[in-house]
Amino acid sequence: MARTVIEKNSRESIVVSETEYKGSTYVDVRIFYKDINGSLKPTRKGVSIRPDKVSELLAALSAFVDDSVELVS
């Protein structure tokens, strides 16, 4: 399964991955922390959404980015 890691800061990362739960597939966006060995471990902070809702999430995030760019300009 695909997994993308976005470093949030020196201790935490945002991990986007495809997961399966009770036979259904989800897109999981979750905060992971680095343990003392430097391995990423999941936290309870995150959300899992159905794949058919990803386009709605992307639209909401895109609108936020567009609004933020307008505020800076």
N, C-alpha and C positions, 0 to 999 in steps of 0.2 A: 504494500500500500504506500502511496506517495505521502511525503511529509516535508513540510517547509518550516524552517526555523528562522525566526526574526529576532535578533538580539534586542531586548528591551533595555537592559543595563548590564553591569558586570555580573550580577547575580541571577537575573531572570531573563527568560526568552519567551516569546509567543510562538507556540507550535500549532500549525494548521495541518490536520491530517484527516484521513478517511478512516472511520472506525465502524465496527459492526456491533450491534446490540440486539439481542433476541431475534436474530435473523434479518434485521433491517440495517441498511447502510446509512451512516450519518457523516457530516462534515463537522469535525471537532476543532474549535479554536480555544486553546487553553494556555494558561501561564504555567511554565515549568521553571523550576529552580535548579541551581547547580549544587549537588551534594559535595562533601569534602573531597571526593575523588574527581570532581569536575564533571560527573555524569548528570544528564538532565533527568529530573524526576517531576512528575505531574503534581499540580496542586488541585484544589477543588474549584479554583477560580477559572471559569470558562463557560462555554456554551456549545451544545451539539445541536445541529439543525439538519433537517432533511435536505437532500440534494436539490429537490425542486424549489427550495426557498433561498438557495444561494444567490440567484439573480436579484431577488428583492433586497437581500443584504448588501450586495454590491451596489445596487442603485442608491440605497440609503447612504452608504459610505461615500459614493461618488458625489452625491448632493452635498454632503458635509464638506468634502474637499473643495468643491466648487464655491461654496459659501465662504470658506476660509480664505481662498485665493482672492475673492472679491473684497474681503475685509482688509487684506494686506495692501491691495492696489491703491 
